[in-house]
Amino acid sequence: MAGGWSRDGAVNEQIEASISEELERMRARSQPVGESLTECAECGEEIPEARRLARPGVKLCIDCQQERDGTFKARGGFNRRGSKDSQLK
């Protein structure tokens, strides 16, 4: 596919590069940053050394992290069923 002054495949390469960069940013953001705490920030229990070594920057013990991961977070949004676009066929 010709893309004006760009060589063939340049558009696809740019799309793939953009996706790769965004994935790297998301991975970096999800990792804890800084020094691990010795005690949980929520309950005060000691965080095992094995967990601190496995996840540098960890702030919560396993129980508190599992509880936080399982917590439902309601998000605001719009009603897809009531939108005009969903009624068009």
C-alpha positions as CSV (number, residue, x, y, z in Angstrom):
1,M,0.0,0.0,0.0
2,A,1.5,3.3,-1.0
3,G,1.5,6.0,1.6
4,G,2.5,9.2,-0.2
5,W,6.2,9.9,0.4
6,S,6.7,7.1,2.9
7,R,8.0,3.7,1.9
8,D,5.8,0.6,1.8
9,G,5.1,-0.8,5.3
10,A,6.1,2.5,7.1
11,V,2.5,3.1,8.3
12,N,2.3,-0.4,9.8
13,E,5.7,0.0,11.4
14,Q,4.6,3.2,13.0
15,I,1.4,1.7,14.4
16,E,3.3,-1.3,15.8
17,A,5.9,1.1,17.4
18,S,3.1,3.1,19.0
19,I,1.5,0.0,20.4
20,S,4.8,-1.3,21.8
21,E,5.6,2.1,23.4
22,E,2.2,2.2,25.1
23,L,2.6,-1.3,26.4
24,E,6.0,-0.5,27.9
25,R,4.5,2.6,29.6
26,M,1.6,0.5,31.0
27,R,4.0,-2.1,32.3
28,A,6.2,0.5,33.9
29,R,3.3,2.2,35.6
30,S,1.9,-1.0,37.1
31,Q,5.2,-1.9,38.8
32,P,5.8,-0.6,42.3
33,V,8.4,2.0,42.6
34,G,10.9,2.7,45.4
35,E,12.1,0.8,48.3
36,S,9.9,-2.0,49.8
37,L,8.3,-1.4,53.2
38,T,9.1,-3.9,56.0
39,E,5.5,-3.5,57.3
40,C,2.2,-3.3,55.4
41,A,1.0,0.2,54.8
42,E,-2.6,-0.8,55.6
43,C,-2.6,-3.4,58.5
44,G,0.9,-3.0,59.9
45,E,1.8,-6.7,59.5
46,E,5.4,-7.6,58.6
47,I,5.9,-8.2,54.8
48,P,7.9,-11.4,54.3
49,E,11.4,-10.8,52.9
50,A,10.8,-13.2,50.0
51,R,7.9,-10.9,48.9
52,R,10.0,-7.8,49.2
53,L,12.7,-9.4,47.1
54,A,10.3,-10.7,44.5
55,R,8.4,-7.4,44.1
56,P,10.7,-4.5,44.8
57,G,8.8,-1.5,46.0
58,V,5.9,-3.5,47.5
59,K,3.9,-1.6,50.1
60,L,1.2,-4.1,51.1
61,C,1.2,-7.6,52.6
62,I,-0.3,-10.5,50.5
63,D,-3.6,-10.4,52.3
64,C,-4.2,-6.7,51.9
65,Q,-3.1,-6.8,48.3
66,Q,-5.5,-9.7,47.5
67,E,-8.3,-7.7,49.2
68,R,-7.5,-4.6,47.2
69,D,-7.3,-6.6,43.9
70,G,-10.7,-8.2,44.6
71,T,-12.4,-4.9,45.4
72,F,-15.0,-3.8,42.8
73,K,-14.5,-0.2,41.6
74,A,-17.6,1.4,40.1
75,R,-16.8,3.6,37.2
76,G,-18.8,6.4,35.9
77,G,-19.8,6.3,32.2
78,F,-22.6,6.5,29.9
79,N,-25.5,4.1,29.4
80,R,-24.9,2.2,26.2
81,R,-28.4,0.8,26.1
82,G,-29.9,4.3,26.2
83,S,-27.6,5.8,23.6
84,K,-28.9,6.5,20.2
85,D,-26.1,4.5,18.5
86,S,-27.0,1.3,20.2
87,Q,-30.6,1.7,18.9
88,L,-29.6,2.0,15.3
89,K,-29.7,-1.2,13.3
